[in-house]
Amino acid sequence: MSSQHPGGASIPPHLLQRLAEKQQELDNLLVIRQLSNHLRMHFDELAEKFEALTQGNQAVSKVLENWASVFRTIALTDTYAVQEQEREQSIAEGTTGSADSNGASLVRLPTS
């Protein structure tokens, strides 16, 4: 396997072997570069998905935080309804009790 150098001299076999090794090393590095680019793209997509999950979790968290207020409102409404029913019943019976001084009150706001 003797090659001719452009100047007419032959290239020693150990240099040809070294050249072949370097070419193989370059090919391997190009494969690694390509795989690294695929891996980077995969992680970029994964990061975007995690960002979407984070935003979704924040929305769910806000909804769950609001449930405490919803339950307090329901309890207040139930308490008010019971007090109102007792007050109406006492008015119907003609007794005057302390139904007006029970504390909790509900303000109704029009929604439409």
LUMDREN-948125 format. One record per atom (N, C-alpha, C, O): residue in three letters; atom name; x, y, z. Coordinates in steps of 0.02 Angstrom, whole numbers, padded with zeros to 5 digits. Example, Ala and Ser with C-alpha at 12.3 -4.5 7.8 and 13.67 -1.06 7.14 Angstrom:
BEGIN
+------+------+--------+--------+--------+
| resn | name |      x |      y |      z |
+------+------+--------+--------+--------+
|  ALA |    N |  00660 | -00284 |  00390 |
|  ALA |   CA |  00615 | -00225 |  00390 |
|  ALA |    C |  00660 | -00165 |  00390 |
|  ALA |    O |  00712 | -00166 |  00423 |
|  SER |    N |  00642 | -00112 |  00354 |
|  SER |   CA |  00684 | -00053 |  00357 |
|  SER |    C |  00645 |  00002 |  00394 |
|  SER |    O |  00670 |  00057 |  00402 |
+------+------+--------+--------+--------+
END
This chain:
BEGIN
+------+------+--------+--------+--------+
| resn | name |      x |      y |      z |
+------+------+--------+--------+--------+
|  MET |    N |  00041 | -00059 |  00000 |
|  MET |   CA |  00000 |  00000 |  00000 |
|  MET |    C |  00043 |  00062 |  00000 |
|  MET |    O |  00037 |  00103 |  00046 |
|  SER |    N |  00082 |  00070 | -00045 |
|  SER |   CA |  00123 |  00130 | -00046 |
|  SER |    C |  00089 |  00182 | -00089 |
|  SER |    O |  00069 |  00169 | -00146 |
|  SER |    N |  00083 |  00242 | -00061 |
|  SER |   CA |  00052 |  00297 | -00097 |
|  SER |    C |  00107 |  00345 | -00119 |
|  SER |    O |  00161 |  00349 | -00089 |
|  GLN |    N |  00091 |  00380 | -00170 |
|  GLN |   CA |  00139 |  00429 | -00194 |
|  GLN |    C |  00119 |  00498 | -00169 |
|  GLN |    O |  00062 |  00519 | -00177 |
|  HIS |    N |  00165 |  00531 | -00141 |
|  HIS |   CA |  00157 |  00600 | -00119 |
|  HIS |    C |  00159 |  00643 | -00182 |
|  HIS |    O |  00192 |  00625 | -00230 |
|  PRO |    N |  00124 |  00700 | -00182 |
|  PRO |   CA |  00125 |  00741 | -00243 |
|  PRO |    C |  00195 |  00759 | -00265 |
|  PRO |    O |  00206 |  00773 | -00324 |
|  GLY |    N |  00243 |  00759 | -00219 |
|  GLY |   CA |  00312 |  00776 | -00238 |
|  GLY |    C |  00349 |  00716 | -00266 |
|  GLY |    O |  00408 |  00722 | -00284 |
|  GLY |    N |  00317 |  00659 | -00270 |
|  GLY |   CA |  00349 |  00600 | -00298 |
|  GLY |    C |  00375 |  00553 | -00246 |
|  GLY |    O |  00393 |  00497 | -00263 |
|  ALA |    N |  00378 |  00572 | -00182 |
|  ALA |   CA |  00403 |  00528 | -00129 |
|  ALA |    C |  00346 |  00487 | -00101 |
|  ALA |    O |  00289 |  00511 | -00102 |
|  SER |    N |  00359 |  00429 | -00077 |
|  SER |   CA |  00306 |  00386 | -00049 |
|  SER |    C |  00295 |  00404 |  00024 |
|  SER |    O |  00342 |  00426 |  00059 |
|  ILE |    N |  00233 |  00395 |  00048 |
|  ILE |   CA |  00214 |  00410 |  00117 |
|  ILE |    C |  00227 |  00347 |  00158 |
|  ILE |    O |  00205 |  00293 |  00139 |
|  PRO |    N |  00261 |  00354 |  00214 |
|  PRO |   CA |  00275 |  00295 |  00256 |
|  PRO |    C |  00210 |  00264 |  00282 |
|  PRO |    O |  00162 |  00300 |  00295 |
|  PRO |    N |  00208 |  00198 |  00289 |
|  PRO |   CA |  00147 |  00164 |  00312 |
|  PRO |    C |  00123 |  00186 |  00381 |
|  PRO |    O |  00063 |  00188 |  00393 |
|  HIS |    N |  00168 |  00202 |  00426 |
|  HIS |   CA |  00146 |  00223 |  00493 |
|  HIS |    C |  00108 |  00290 |  00490 |
|  HIS |    O |  00063 |  00301 |  00530 |
|  LEU |    N |  00126 |  00333 |  00443 |
|  LEU |   CA |  00088 |  00396 |  00434 |
|  LEU |    C |  00020 |  00383 |  00403 |
|  LEU |    O | -00029 |  00415 |  00420 |
|  LEU |    N |  00017 |  00335 |  00357 |
|  LEU |   CA | -00048 |  00317 |  00328 |
|  LEU |    C | -00094 |  00287 |  00381 |
|  LEU |    O | -00154 |  00301 |  00382 |
|  GLN |    N | -00065 |  00246 |  00424 |
|  GLN |   CA | -00104 |  00216 |  00478 |
|  GLN |    C | -00128 |  00271 |  00526 |
|  GLN |    O | -00186 |  00271 |  00548 |
|  ARG |    N | -00084 |  00317 |  00541 |
|  ARG |   CA | -00102 |  00373 |  00586 |
|  ARG |    C | -00157 |  00416 |  00554 |
|  ARG |    O | -00203 |  00438 |  00588 |
|  LEU |    N | -00152 |  00427 |  00489 |
|  LEU |   CA | -00203 |  00465 |  00452 |
|  LEU |    C | -00270 |  00429 |  00455 |
|  LEU |    O | -00322 |  00460 |  00464 |
|  ALA |    N | -00269 |  00363 |  00446 |
|  ALA |   CA | -00331 |  00324 |  00449 |
|  ALA |    C | -00361 |  00327 |  00519 |
|  ALA |    O | -00422 |  00332 |  00526 |
|  GLU |    N | -00319 |  00324 |  00570 |
|  GLU |   CA | -00344 |  00330 |  00640 |
|  GLU |    C | -00376 |  00398 |  00652 |
|  GLU |    O | -00428 |  00403 |  00684 |
|  LYS |    N | -00343 |  00450 |  00628 |
|  LYS |   CA | -00370 |  00518 |  00636 |
|  LYS |    C | -00436 |  00526 |  00598 |
|  LYS |    O | -00481 |  00560 |  00622 |
|  GLN |    N | -00441 |  00496 |  00540 |
|  GLN |   CA | -00503 |  00499 |  00502 |
|  GLN |    C | -00559 |  00464 |  00540 |
|  GLN |    O | -00616 |  00488 |  00543 |
|  GLN |    N | -00543 |  00405 |  00569 |
|  GLN |   CA | -00592 |  00369 |  00608 |
|  GLN |    C | -00612 |  00410 |  00670 |
|  GLN |    O | -00671 |  00412 |  00688 |
|  GLU |    N | -00564 |  00442 |  00701 |
|  GLU |   CA | -00578 |  00485 |  00759 |
|  GLU |    C | -00624 |  00543 |  00739 |
|  GLU |    O | -00670 |  00560 |  00776 |
|  LEU |    N | -00611 |  00573 |  00682 |
|  LEU |   CA | -00653 |  00627 |  00657 |
|  LEU |    C | -00724 |  00602 |  00645 |
|  LEU |    O | -00773 |  00636 |  00663 |
|  ASP |    N | -00730 |  00544 |  00613 |
|  ASP |   CA | -00797 |  00516 |  00601 |
|  ASP |    C | -00834 |  00503 |  00667 |
|  ASP |    O | -00894 |  00518 |  00672 |
|  ASN |    N | -00799 |  00477 |  00717 |
|  ASN |   CA | -00830 |  00465 |  00782 |
|  ASN |    C | -00851 |  00530 |  00815 |
|  ASN |    O | -00905 |  00534 |  00846 |
|  LEU |    N | -00809 |  00582 |  00810 |
|  LEU |   CA | -00827 |  00647 |  00839 |
|  LEU |    C | -00888 |  00677 |  00805 |
|  LEU |    O | -00929 |  00709 |  00837 |
|  LEU |    N | -00894 |  00668 |  00739 |
|  LEU |   CA | -00952 |  00693 |  00703 |
|  LEU |    C | -01016 |  00656 |  00726 |
|  LEU |    O | -01069 |  00687 |  00732 |
|  VAL |    N | -01010 |  00591 |  00738 |
|  VAL |   CA | -01068 |  00553 |  00763 |
|  VAL |    C | -01087 |  00578 |  00833 |
|  VAL |    O | -01146 |  00586 |  00848 |
|  ILE |    N | -01036 |  00589 |  00875 |
|  ILE |   CA | -01050 |  00615 |  00943 |
|  ILE |    C | -01083 |  00684 |  00939 |
|  ILE |    O | -01128 |  00698 |  00978 |
|  ARG |    N | -01060 |  00725 |  00893 |
|  ARG |   CA | -01090 |  00792 |  00886 |
|  ARG |    C | -01164 |  00786 |  00866 |
|  ARG |    O | -01206 |  00821 |  00893 |
|  GLN |    N | -01178 |  00741 |  00818 |
|  GLN |   CA | -01247 |  00732 |  00796 |
|  GLN |    C | -01290 |  00706 |  00853 |
|  GLN |    O | -01346 |  00730 |  00863 |
|  LEU |    N | -01266 |  00657 |  00890 |
|  LEU |   CA | -01304 |  00630 |  00947 |
|  LEU |    C | -01314 |  00683 |  01001 |
|  LEU |    O | -01366 |  00686 |  01033 |
|  SER |    N | -01263 |  00723 |  01012 |
|  SER |   CA | -01268 |  00777 |  01061 |
|  SER |    C | -01322 |  00828 |  01041 |
|  SER |    O | -01360 |  00852 |  01084 |
|  ASN |    N | -01326 |  00843 |  00977 |
|  ASN |   CA | -01377 |  00889 |  00953 |
|  ASN |    C | -01447 |  00860 |  00963 |
|  ASN |    O | -01493 |  00895 |  00983 |
|  HIS |    N | -01455 |  00795 |  00950 |
|  HIS |   CA | -01519 |  00762 |  00961 |
|  HIS |    C | -01537 |  00763 |  01035 |
|  HIS |    O | -01594 |  00775 |  01054 |
|  LEU |    N | -01487 |  00750 |  01077 |
|  LEU |   CA | -01499 |  00750 |  01149 |
|  LEU |    C | -01518 |  00820 |  01174 |
|  LEU |    O | -01563 |  00827 |  01216 |
|  ARG |    N | -01485 |  00872 |  01148 |
|  ARG |   CA | -01501 |  00941 |  01167 |
|  ARG |    C | -01572 |  00958 |  01147 |
|  ARG |    O | -01610 |  00988 |  01185 |
|  MET |    N | -01591 |  00938 |  01085 |
|  MET |   CA | -01660 |  00951 |  01063 |
|  MET |    C | -01711 |  00915 |  01107 |
|  MET |    O | -01763 |  00942 |  01123 |
|  HIS |    N | -01694 |  00854 |  01126 |
|  HIS |   CA | -01739 |  00815 |  01169 |
|  HIS |    C | -01747 |  00850 |  01237 |
|  HIS |    O | -01803 |  00856 |  01262 |
|  PHE |    N | -01692 |  00874 |  01266 |
|  PHE |   CA | -01696 |  00908 |  01330 |
|  PHE |    C | -01731 |  00975 |  01325 |
|  PHE |    O | -01765 |  00996 |  01372 |
|  ASP |    N | -01724 |  01009 |  01268 |
|  ASP |   CA | -01760 |  01072 |  01258 |
|  ASP |    C | -01836 |  01059 |  01257 |
|  ASP |    O | -01874 |  01096 |  01288 |
|  GLU |    N | -01856 |  01006 |  01222 |
|  GLU |   CA | -01927 |  00988 |  01220 |
|  GLU |    C | -01952 |  00969 |  01290 |
|  GLU |    O | -02007 |  00987 |  01310 |
|  LEU |    N | -01911 |  00932 |  01326 |
|  LEU |   CA | -01928 |  00912 |  01394 |
|  LEU |    C | -01935 |  00973 |  01439 |
|  LEU |    O | -01980 |  00975 |  01481 |
|  ALA |    N | -01891 |  01021 |  01432 |
|  ALA |   CA | -01895 |  01083 |  01472 |
|  ALA |    C | -01960 |  01120 |  01457 |
|  ALA |    O | -01991 |  01147 |  01503 |
|  GLU |    N | -01980 |  01122 |  01394 |
|  GLU |   CA | -02042 |  01156 |  01376 |
|  GLU |    C | -02102 |  01121 |  01408 |
|  GLU |    O | -02149 |  01153 |  01432 |
|  LYS |    N | -02100 |  01054 |  01408 |
|  LYS |   CA | -02155 |  01016 |  01438 |
|  LYS |    C | -02158 |  01027 |  01514 |
|  LYS |    O | -02212 |  01034 |  01542 |
|  PHE |    N | -02100 |  01030 |  01546 |
|  PHE |   CA | -02099 |  01043 |  01617 |
|  PHE |    C | -02124 |  01113 |  01633 |
|  PHE |    O | -02157 |  01124 |  01683 |
|  GLU |    N | -02109 |  01161 |  01590 |
|  GLU |   CA | -02134 |  01229 |  01599 |
|  GLU |    C | -02210 |  01230 |  01595 |
|  GLU |    O | -02244 |  01263 |  01635 |
|  ALA |    N | -02238 |  01193 |  01547 |
|  ALA |   CA | -02311 |  01189 |  01541 |
|  ALA |    C | -02341 |  01155 |  01602 |
|  ALA |    O | -02393 |  01176 |  01627 |
|  LEU |    N | -02308 |  01102 |  01627 |
|  LEU |   CA | -02332 |  01069 |  01688 |
|  LEU |    C | -02330 |  01116 |  01748 |
|  LEU |    O | -02376 |  01116 |  01789 |
|  THR |    N | -02278 |  01155 |  01753 |
|  THR |   CA | -02271 |  01203 |  01808 |
|  THR |    C | -02328 |  01254 |  01806 |
|  THR |    O | -02358 |  01269 |  01858 |
|  GLN |    N | -02342 |  01280 |  01747 |
|  GLN |   CA | -02396 |  01328 |  01740 |
|  GLN |    C | -02463 |  01296 |  01757 |
|  GLN |    O | -02505 |  01327 |  01790 |
|  GLY |    N | -02473 |  01234 |  01735 |
|  GLY |   CA | -02536 |  01199 |  01752 |
|  GLY |    C | -02542 |  01187 |  01826 |
|  GLY |    O | -02596 |  01193 |  01854 |
|  ASN |    N | -02487 |  01169 |  01858 |
|  ASN |   CA | -02488 |  01158 |  01931 |
|  ASN |    C | -02503 |  01222 |  01968 |
|  ASN |    O | -02539 |  01220 |  02019 |
|  GLN |    N | -02478 |  01278 |  01945 |
|  GLN |   CA | -02493 |  01342 |  01977 |
|  GLN |    C | -02567 |  01358 |  01971 |
|  GLN |    O | -02598 |  01383 |  02018 |
|  ALA |    N | -02597 |  01343 |  01914 |
|  ALA |   CA | -02669 |  01355 |  01905 |
|  ALA |    C | -02709 |  01311 |  01951 |
|  ALA |    O | -02758 |  01334 |  01982 |
|  VAL |    N | -02690 |  01248 |  01957 |
|  VAL |   CA | -02725 |  01202 |  02002 |
|  VAL |    C | -02718 |  01225 |  02074 |
|  VAL |    O | -02765 |  01221 |  02113 |
|  SER |    N | -02659 |  01248 |  02091 |
|  SER |   CA | -02646 |  01272 |  02159 |
|  SER |    C | -02692 |  01331 |  02176 |
|  SER |    O | -02719 |  01335 |  02231 |
|  LYS |    N | -02700 |  01377 |  02129 |
|  LYS |   CA | -02744 |  01435 |  02141 |
|  LYS |    C | -02816 |  01412 |  02151 |
|  LYS |    O | -02852 |  01439 |  02194 |
|  VAL |    N | -02838 |  01364 |  02110 |
|  VAL |   CA | -02906 |  01338 |  02117 |
|  VAL |    C | -02915 |  01307 |  02186 |
|  VAL |    O | -02966 |  01318 |  02219 |
|  LEU |    N | -02867 |  01266 |  02207 |
|  LEU |   CA | -02873 |  01234 |  02272 |
|  LEU |    C | -02871 |  01284 |  02329 |
|  LEU |    O | -02905 |  01275 |  02380 |
|  GLU |    N | -02832 |  01337 |  02322 |
|  GLU |   CA | -02832 |  01390 |  02373 |
|  GLU |    C | -02901 |  01423 |  02378 |
|  GLU |    O | -02922 |  01442 |  02433 |
|  ASN |    N | -02935 |  01430 |  02322 |
|  ASN |   CA | -03001 |  01462 |  02322 |
|  ASN |    C | -03055 |  01418 |  02354 |
|  ASN |    O | -03106 |  01444 |  02376 |
|  TRP |    N | -03043 |  01353 |  02357 |
|  TRP |   CA | -03094 |  01309 |  02386 |
|  TRP |    C | -03106 |  01325 |  02460 |
|  TRP |    O | -03162 |  01318 |  02483 |
|  ALA |    N | -03055 |  01345 |  02496 |
|  ALA |   CA | -03064 |  01363 |  02566 |
|  ALA |    C | -03114 |  01420 |  02571 |
|  ALA |    O | -03158 |  01420 |  02615 |
|  SER |    N | -03108 |  01469 |  02527 |
|  SER |   CA | -03156 |  01525 |  02527 |
|  SER |    C | -03226 |  01502 |  02508 |
|  SER |    O | -03275 |  01525 |  02535 |
|  VAL |    N | -03229 |  01456 |  02460 |
|  VAL |   CA | -03294 |  01430 |  02440 |
|  VAL |    C | -03328 |  01395 |  02498 |
|  VAL |    O | -03388 |  01405 |  02510 |
|  PHE |    N | -03291 |  01354 |  02534 |
|  PHE |   CA | -03320 |  01318 |  02591 |
|  PHE |    C | -03340 |  01366 |  02647 |
|  PHE |    O | -03392 |  01356 |  02679 |
|  ARG |    N | -03300 |  01418 |  02659 |
|  ARG |   CA | -03320 |  01469 |  02709 |
|  ARG |    C | -03384 |  01504 |  02688 |
|  ARG |    O | -03427 |  01517 |  02730 |
|  THR |    N | -03390 |  01519 |  02624 |
|  THR |   CA | -03450 |  01552 |  02599 |
|  THR |    C | -03511 |  01507 |  02606 |
|  THR |    O | -03565 |  01530 |  02626 |
|  ILE |    N | -03502 |  01443 |  02591 |
|  ILE |   CA | -03558 |  01396 |  02599 |
|  ILE |    C | -03578 |  01391 |  02672 |
|  ILE |    O | -03638 |  01391 |  02687 |
|  ALA |    N | -03529 |  01387 |  02717 |
|  ALA |   CA | -03545 |  01384 |  02788 |
|  ALA |    C | -03580 |  01447 |  02811 |
|  ALA |    O | -03628 |  01443 |  02849 |
|  LEU |    N | -03557 |  01505 |  02788 |
|  LEU |   CA | -03589 |  01568 |  02806 |
|  LEU |    C | -03660 |  01570 |  02780 |
|  LEU |    O | -03705 |  01593 |  02815 |
|  THR |    N | -03670 |  01547 |  02719 |
|  THR |   CA | -03737 |  01546 |  02690 |
|  THR |    C | -03783 |  01500 |  02729 |
|  THR |    O | -03841 |  01518 |  02742 |
|  ASP |    N | -03758 |  01441 |  02747 |
|  ASP |   CA | -03799 |  01395 |  02787 |
|  ASP |    C | -03817 |  01426 |  02855 |
|  ASP |    O | -03874 |  01421 |  02878 |
|  THR |    N | -03768 |  01457 |  02887 |
|  THR |   CA | -03779 |  01489 |  02952 |
|  THR |    C | -03831 |  01545 |  02945 |
|  THR |    O | -03877 |  01551 |  02986 |
|  TYR |    N | -03823 |  01585 |  02893 |
|  TYR |   CA | -03870 |  01640 |  02882 |
|  TYR |    C | -03940 |  01613 |  02869 |
|  TYR |    O | -03989 |  01640 |  02895 |
|  ALA |    N | -03945 |  01559 |  02829 |
|  ALA |   CA | -04011 |  01531 |  02814 |
|  ALA |    C | -04045 |  01505 |  02876 |
|  ALA |    O | -04105 |  01515 |  02886 |
|  VAL |    N | -04007 |  01472 |  02919 |
|  VAL |   CA | -04036 |  01447 |  02982 |
|  VAL |    C | -04058 |  01505 |  03026 |
|  VAL |    O | -04113 |  01504 |  03054 |
|  GLN |    N | -04016 |  01556 |  03032 |
|  GLN |   CA | -04034 |  01614 |  03073 |
|  GLN |    C | -04095 |  01650 |  03045 |
|  GLN |    O | -04138 |  01672 |  03082 |
|  GLU |    N | -04097 |  01656 |  02980 |
|  GLU |   CA | -04154 |  01690 |  02949 |
|  GLU |    C | -04218 |  01650 |  02960 |
|  GLU |    O | -04271 |  01678 |  02973 |
|  GLN |    N | -04213 |  01584 |  02955 |
|  GLN |   CA | -04271 |  01541 |  02966 |
|  GLN |    C | -04294 |  01547 |  03039 |
|  GLN |    O | -04354 |  01550 |  03052 |
|  GLU |    N | -04247 |  01548 |  03086 |
|  GLU |   CA | -04265 |  01556 |  03156 |
|  GLU |    C | -04296 |  01624 |  03169 |
|  GLU |    O | -04344 |  01629 |  03207 |
|  ARG |    N | -04270 |  01676 |  03137 |
|  ARG |   CA | -04297 |  01743 |  03146 |
|  ARG |    C | -04369 |  01747 |  03119 |
|  ARG |    O | -04413 |  01775 |  03151 |
|  GLU |    N | -04379 |  01718 |  03060 |
|  GLU |   CA | -04446 |  01719 |  03031 |
|  GLU |    C | -04494 |  01678 |  03073 |
|  GLU |    O | -04553 |  01696 |  03081 |
|  GLN |    N | -04470 |  01623 |  03101 |
|  GLN |   CA | -04512 |  01582 |  03143 |
|  GLN |    C | -04529 |  01619 |  03207 |
|  GLN |    O | -04586 |  01615 |  03231 |
|  SER |    N | -04482 |  01654 |  03236 |
|  SER |   CA | -04497 |  01691 |  03297 |
|  SER |    C | -04544 |  01749 |  03284 |
|  SER |    O | -04586 |  01766 |  03326 |
|  ILE |    N | -04539 |  01780 |  03225 |
|  ILE |   CA | -04585 |  01834 |  03207 |
|  ILE |    C | -04655 |  01805 |  03197 |
|  ILE |    O | -04705 |  01835 |  03218 |
|  ALA |    N | -04659 |  01747 |  03166 |
|  ALA |   CA | -04725 |  01715 |  03155 |
|  ALA |    C | -04757 |  01695 |  03221 |
|  ALA |    O | -04818 |  01697 |  03228 |
|  GLU |    N | -04716 |  01675 |  03269 |
|  GLU |   CA | -04743 |  01656 |  03334 |
|  GLU |    C | -04756 |  01715 |  03379 |
|  GLU |    O | -04788 |  01710 |  03431 |
|  GLY |    N | -04730 |  01773 |  03358 |
|  GLY |   CA | -04743 |  01833 |  03396 |
|  GLY |    C | -04694 |  01845 |  03453 |
|  GLY |    O | -04705 |  01889 |  03494 |
|  THR |    N | -04641 |  01808 |  03456 |
|  THR |   CA | -04592 |  01818 |  03508 |
|  THR |    C | -04537 |  01863 |  03482 |
|  THR |    O | -04521 |  01862 |  03422 |
|  THR |    N | -04509 |  01900 |  03526 |
|  THR |   CA | -04453 |  01943 |  03507 |
|  THR |    C | -04392 |  01919 |  03544 |
|  THR |    O | -04385 |  01928 |  03604 |
|  GLY |    N | -04349 |  01888 |  03509 |
|  GLY |   CA | -04288 |  01862 |  03539 |
|  GLY |    C | -04228 |  01901 |  03515 |
|  GLY |    O | -04235 |  01957 |  03489 |
|  SER |    N | -04172 |  01873 |  03525 |
|  SER |   CA | -04110 |  01907 |  03504 |
|  SER |    C | -04087 |  01882 |  03436 |
|  SER |    O | -04027 |  01877 |  03423 |
|  ALA |    N | -04135 |  01867 |  03393 |
|  ALA |   CA | -04118 |  01842 |  03327 |
|  ALA |    C | -04082 |  01894 |  03285 |
|  ALA |    O | -04043 |  01877 |  03240 |
|  ASP |    N | -04096 |  01959 |  03299 |
|  ASP |   CA | -04064 |  02011 |  03260 |
|  ASP |    C | -03992 |  02023 |  03281 |
|  ASP |    O | -03955 |  02056 |  03244 |
|  SER |    N | -03971 |  01997 |  03337 |
|  SER |   CA | -03904 |  02010 |  03361 |
|  SER |    C | -03860 |  01948 |  03358 |
|  SER |    O | -03816 |  01939 |  03400 |
|  ASN |    N | -03871 |  01905 |  03309 |
|  ASN |   CA | -03834 |  01842 |  03305 |
|  ASN |    C | -03764 |  01850 |  03276 |
|  ASN |    O | -03725 |  01802 |  03280 |
|  GLY |    N | -03745 |  01904 |  03249 |
|  GLY |   CA | -03675 |  01914 |  03227 |
|  GLY |    C | -03665 |  01908 |  03152 |
|  GLY |    O | -03656 |  01958 |  03119 |
|  ALA |    N | -03665 |  01848 |  03125 |
|  ALA |   CA | -03650 |  01838 |  03055 |
|  ALA |    C | -03706 |  01862 |  03011 |
|  ALA |    O | -03765 |  01851 |  03025 |
|  SER |    N | -03688 |  01895 |  02958 |
|  SER |   CA | -03739 |  01918 |  02911 |
|  SER |    C | -03714 |  01905 |  02840 |
|  SER |    O | -03654 |  01899 |  02827 |
|  LEU |    N | -03760 |  01900 |  02796 |
|  LEU |   CA | -03744 |  01885 |  02727 |
|  LEU |    C | -03770 |  01943 |  02684 |
|  LEU |    O | -03828 |  01963 |  02690 |
|  VAL |    N | -03727 |  01968 |  02642 |
|  VAL |   CA | -03747 |  02021 |  02597 |
|  VAL |    C | -03756 |  01991 |  02528 |
|  VAL |    O | -03710 |  01959 |  02502 |
|  ARG |    N | -03813 |  02000 |  02499 |
|  ARG |   CA | -03825 |  01971 |  02433 |
|  ARG |    C | -03810 |  02024 |  02380 |
|  ARG |    O | -03837 |  02080 |  02382 |
|  LEU |    N | -03769 |  02005 |  02332 |
|  LEU |   CA | -03750 |  02051 |  02278 |
|  LEU |    C | -03779 |  02023 |  02213 |
|  LEU |    O | -03775 |  01963 |  02200 |
|  PRO |    N | -03807 |  02068 |  02172 |
|  PRO |   CA | -03831 |  02044 |  02107 |
|  PRO |    C | -03772 |  02022 |  02063 |
|  PRO |    O | -03720 |  02055 |  02062 |
|  THR |    N | -03780 |  01967 |  02027 |
|  THR |   CA | -03726 |  01942 |  01986 |
|  THR |    C | -03735 |  01955 |  01912 |
|  THR |    O | -03690 |  01944 |  01873 |
|  SER |    N | -03793 |  01980 |  01894 |
|  SER |   CA | -03804 |  01992 |  01822 |
|  SER |    C | -03815 |  02065 |  01808 |
|  SER |    O | -03824 |  02084 |  01750 |
+------+------+--------+--------+--------+
END
